[in-house]
Amino acid sequence: MPDRPISPIHVCGTHEQAITKHGIRSLPPDKLEVLSGPGLRTPAEDIDHVIAIAKSGATILTYRDILRVPGSKMSLTDARAEGADVRIVCSANDAVRRAEQSADDIVFFRISFETTTPSNAAVLMNQPPPNFSIFASHRLIPPAMDTLIDDGLDLNIDGFIAPGHVATIIGTHPYERFAKMGYPIAVAGFEPIDILFAIIMILRQIRGGEAMVENAYTRAVNDSGNTKARELVDQVFEVVDAD
C-alpha cells in the first residue's frame, strides 16, 4: 500500500451497488478510498419528454427501475397515477411483442450505457411494427470518464475501475487513452473478488509508477469486445452531445 492517500473511482452504478452491499469500503486500509462515480443518471428533461409522450396518448413501455426516476415535476409512476398508460416490460423484444398485439402507439423508453444499446439497435433493424418506436436515453462510458477528469480535478482521481459489462461490448482498447493520460485502469466484474482484484491491479500500477489498462474480468471481456454489436449500434444510432 502506498504511503499517500489513494483514490480510485468507479464509473458504473452496478459497481457502487456491489461495493455497498458487500461492505467493500470497510476492507482496505484507511488511506485507500474508492470514490463513487456518476453511474447512469437520466436527465430530468428525458423523463419530462417521455411523460409528455404518454400524456399525448401513447403507451410507454419501460423497466421497473425507471418508473420512480424523477423528472422536473413528476416521475413516470406519478404520471401513471394521473392516468398515463405506463407499463413494465422485461426486454426490448418483449416491447416489440406488445406492439404487435396492440393498435396503439407504443414507445419503449430505455436508459443504458453501451451494454444494452445493441439490443435496442437489433429490434430497430428487425423491422418492428409501424406503431413501435424507442425513446433512447443512452450514454457512453468514455465521455463520462472525460467529464470526471475535466470537472473532477478536486477529486484527486488516481485510477479508474472500469465497468466489465460495458467492456464486453467496447473491449479494453477505448480505455487506453486514459492510461496514456496517466490514469491506471482496471476493467472489473461485479463480484466482490472482481472489484478487490481490480483495486489491487490499480495499486500495483501506482506502486510501480505505471499507468496501463488491465483486465480483471477475463472470463467475460477481451481486448476487442463485441465487434458485431458495435457495428449494429453504429448503423442505428448517431452519437450526439447530451447531459
N, C-alpha and C positions, 0 to 999 in steps of 0.2 A: 504494500500500500504506500503511495507517495506521501511525502511529509507535508503536503499542502492540501487544502480542500479541493475535492474533485466533484464536478457536477455534470455528469452525462444527462442527456434529455431524451425522452421517447417522444414520438410524434402521434401515435395512434391511441385512441381511447380504449381499445381492447387490451393494450399493454397496461394501461392505468387500472383497468378492472382487475387484471390478474395480480398486479403489484399490490393493490389494496386488499383484495380478497385473501391473499396468502401472506400478508404482512411482510413483504419482501423488504420494505424500507427499515424494518427493525433489525435486519440481519447484518448489513455491512457496518464497518466502523463509522464513528461519528463524522469523520472527515469526508465521507462519501455521501452525497445527496443526489438521488435520482429525481430530476426535475420532471414535472408533468407538462407535456406538450399540449397543443391545441385540440387534438382529436378532430373528429368530423363534426363541425358545428354549422348547422344550417342557418343561413341568414334569415332574419325575420321577414325580409322582403319576399323571399321564396314562399314561405308559409302563407303570407298575405295573398300572393298571386294564386296559389292553389285554392285557398278559401274562396277567393273571388270566382274562380272557375266553378267550384262546387255550387256556389250560390246562383250561378248563371243557369244551373240545371244539369250539369254533367255529373256523372258518378265518379268519385275519386276512389281509387284502389291504392292501398299502401300497406306498409308493415306496421305492426303494433307499436314498435318503439318510436315511431314518428308521430303518433297521434297527439302526444302531450307536448311536443316541441312548440314553444311559444312563438307566435307571430308578434306584430307590433301591438295588436289588441286582443287576440284570442288564439287558441290552438285549434287543430282540426277536431279535437274532442268537443271543444266549445261550439264549433260550427255545426257538428253533428247534432248536438243538443238543441240547436236552433232550427233543425230540420234539413241541413245539408246531407246529401247521400254520400257518406264516407264509410268505406268497408275495408276489412282486413284481408289480405291475401298472403300466401306463403312464398310466391316466386313470380317472376315476370311471366313465365309460361302459364301460371295459374291466372294471372290477369288477362292474358290473351284468351284463355278458355272462357272466362267470364264475359268478355266482349263478344265472343262467338255466340253466346247464349242470350245476348241482350240486344235490344234495338236502340238502347240509349247510347249517348256519347260516353265513352269510358276513358278516363285519364289515369294512367299509372304513375304515381309520384314516388320517385326513388332518389335517395341520397346515398352516396358511396364514394370511396376512393377508387383506385384503379381495380380493386379486387372484383367487384361485381358489375362494373361498367360493361365488360364484354357480353354478359348475359343479356343486358338490355339491348346492346347492339345486335345480338343474334336474333332476337324476336322481331326487331325492325327490318332486318334483312330477309326474314322468312315470310314476307307478305302477310302481315296481320290484317284482320278485318278493317274496313274503312272507318269504323267508329272507334278504333283504338288509337291512342296516342300516349306518349310518355312526356311527363314534365321531369326533365333530368336536372338534378341538382348535384352533379358530380364534381369532385375536386381531385387535384393531383398532389401527390406527396412531395416530390422535389421542389415545386414552387412554395409549398408550405414551409419547407425547410429553409428556403431562401428568405422567406419573411421572418422566420425566427432569428436568422443570422443578422438580417438588416435591422430589425426592430428590437432585438433582444440582447443588445450588447451588454446591458447591465445584468444579464443573467449569468454571464461568465460560463458559457457553454463549453464543455471540454470534450464532447463527443456525442454521437447520435446512436441510439438504439432504434434501428430501422425496422418497420413492420414486415414480418415474414409473409403474411398473406398477400400484401401488395407486391412483394418481390417475386412471388410465384408467377406474376404477370409481367412485371417490368424487368425482372432479373436484378443482378447486382451492379451492372455497369452504370446506370444513371447516378449511383451514389459516388462514383469515382471522383467526380469534380469537387465534391465536398472534402474528400480526403486530400486532394491537391490544395485545397484552401487551408489544410492543417487540422481538420477535424477527424479523429478516429471514428470509424463506422463499424458497427456490428449488426448484421441482419439477424433478427431473433424471432423464434416462435413464441407461443403464448403459455406454455407450461412454466412453472416456477424455475425448473432447472434450465430451460431455454434462456430465460431472462438473466439468471445469475451467470450462465456461461457467457452471454454477451457482455455483461458488466466486466467479467474477468478479461475478456479479449480487449476491451477498451483500456482497462488499467494496464495491461501488459504493453499495449502500444504507447501509452503515456510514459510508462517507466522506461521504455526503450527509445523514447524520443521519436516515435514513428507516427504516421497517420496513413492508414490504408483501409480498404474495405475487406472485412472478414465475414464469413458466412457461418453463423451458429445454428443454422436451420437447414442443413444439407439434405435432410430427409425429404424436404419439400421444395427447396429453392436451388436453382442452378444459375450460372452467370448470365445466361441469355434470356431466362424467363420463358414466357409462352408467346412465341413469335406470331402464331396464327391469331391468338386473342388480340394482340396489339394491332395487327393488320385489320382485323374486323372493326375495332374501335376507330381506327383512322379512316375507314371507309364511311362510317356512320356519323361520327361526331367531329366537330371543329373546336379547337382549343381557343378560348377567349378569356379575357380578364374577368375575375369575379372577386367578391368579398371573401 
